[in-house]
């Protein structure tokens, strides 16, 4: 059974999420503090997705996210954000989260986001996966790795999916909607800004100069293009 960690200090909300996760066929692992969540993840490497609240009694969800990403690039991370706190969404994504869900949320919405992340975490297990070589980059679709000038670049599952999309479509201008659909799925009902924030994260990792990006360039008023 696929495992999901839910970090939420409010017992009523956590119980609500746990009940619905189990109804959807997931094994829910509970944590009420950031320290407890990190300990649960150490104890159980089979947890594939973590849902993190931001406001916690010890360390905040952003710090928990940073700690997770320092050692685990493949786990899916969803931040729970307040509707009025726009900066929380951007901050969560920049610290390594893959997605966010705004409170209050429906069980169906949260489950759909988890399903989408688990599809990416599971990855492509086909034996005929390929290697794409473009300029200084080598993308291994089987091992799900990216190297630049023979140096490994650590990517989250979402970042890998975006770079894969770009490298499979070199020179093609991709709209934000194109990227959102390809990476997050047609049923994703989140905001387009999630694309922009993930592109910003990717540029930090792969560009020689983020102020003058040469690999992922902006197509003003439309989206982005991969070009070498």
MOFENUR-V835344 format. One record per backbone hydrogen bond with DSSP energy under -1.0 kcal/mol. NH is the residue of the N-H (numbers start at 1). CO is the residue of the C=O. If there is no record, write none. Layout:
NH:CO, NH:CO
//
This chain:
4:27, 5:49, 6:29, 7:51, 8:31, 14:10, 15:11, 16:12, 17:13, 18:14, 19:15, 20:16, 21:17, 22:18, 23:19, 24:20, 25:22, 26:21, 27:2, 29:4, 31:6, 37:33, 38:34, 39:35, 40:36, 41:37, 42:38, 43:39, 44:40, 47:44, 48:3, 49:3, 50:76, 51:5, 52:78, 53:7, 61:54, 64:60, 65:61, 66:62, 67:63, 68:64, 69:65, 70:66, 71:68, 72:68, 76:48, 78:50, 79:99, 80:52, 81:101, 85:82, 86:84, 90:86, 91:87, 92:88, 93:89, 94:90, 95:91, 96:93, 97:92, 98:77, 99:77, 101:79, 103:81, 110:106, 111:107, 112:108, 113:109, 114:110, 115:111, 116:112, 117:113, 118:114, 119:115, 120:116, 121:117, 122:118, 123:119, 129:126, 132:139, 134:137, 137:134, 138:147, 139:132, 140:145, 141:130, 144:140, 145:140, 147:138, 148:151, 149:136, 151:148, 153:146, 160:156, 161:157, 162:158, 163:159, 164:160, 165:161, 166:162, 167:163, 168:164, 169:166, 171:226, 172:169, 174:224, 176:222, 179:175, 180:176, 181:177, 182:178, 183:179, 184:180, 188:185, 194:191, 195:192, 196:192, 197:193, 198:194, 199:195, 200:196, 201:197, 202:198, 203:199, 204:200, 205:201, 206:202, 207:203, 212:209, 217:225, 219:223, 222:219, 223:219, 224:174, 225:217, 227:215
//
